[in-house]
Amino acid sequence: MANKIEVKDLLEAGVHFGHLTRKWNPSMAPYIYMERNGIHVINLYKTAAKIEEANEALKKIAASGRKILFVATKKQAKDIVAEKAANVNMPYITERWPGGMLTNFVTIRKAVKKMATIDRMKKDGTFMTLSKKERLQVERLRAKLEKNLGSITDMTRLPGALFIVDTMREHIAVKEALKLNIPIFAMVDTNSDPKQIDYVIPSNDDASKSIEAILNHVTGAVAEGLSERKSEKTAEKEGASDAKEAAPKTEAAPKTEAAPKAEAAPKTEAAPKAEAAPKAKDLNSKTVAELKEMATAKGVEGISSMKKADLVAALS
């Protein structure tokens, strides 16, 4: 469970301090409790309610597996945001916001891939084949990319949400997120416009203690969402393995005995072929006496008066 939000803790962290009254934004009026010594005081009860609302939404986003990009480039917020975001394995921007970070995400990904290419060159030895000057240039490029984009190397697609500290300073990030309909969670001070923010957390965005107090609650909710996702995945795996074990193996159906093959009917012996009658060509080569003998054996009548041609015709 995320830490319970106590108004007393927020008060001690100085979350209630707003900006000078002359710098205020009238849209922040619902979140202002009073004015004291020319400074607006934020209503911490409303802040606590808004933190709870934001935490619920952040928990759902984290549980769905999408990334939440933390943005804070001001000096007093840099280190805190980097540490807290890294603890929950979320991407963050603490240096200058790269223009087109969201709207031109494909180009930003190419720059990140360039870092990976340089690292690969160092591993396979290609880097050492370059001249000294080229190596120096590549090293400088790698350092620059690492400084600006090193924290988003694992962000392979657009984030599910943005968490911003000081919307006045990070106005470009706000505009890009609005253009792409990405939900914005932000610490909004009395000098900022809350109309463009989906989840407003009215708070002091200048003091490091205040920033840390808010981020403790926010990252706690994100961590809770991630742990829920992890437990769901393990439960699914266990359920699948249990179902696999529980399912009885279907017994193989007994093989049906093959029907006895019908005995082949005995082959009928082929009738003896009738002797072919002698060809006329063969008969012509025989003498009349031989033909008469053959005609007699065959039972031809009137042989004595027959000529050779008649004998051949009778025998063929």
Helices and strands as residue ranges (DSSP letters): H 7-12, E 17-20, G 21-23, G 26-31, E 32-36, E 39-42, H 44-63, E 68-71, H 75-87, E 92-93, H 105-124, G 126-129, H 132-149, G 150-152, E 161-165, H 171-179, E 184-188, G 194-196, E 199-202, H 208-246, H 280-284, H 288-298, H 308-315
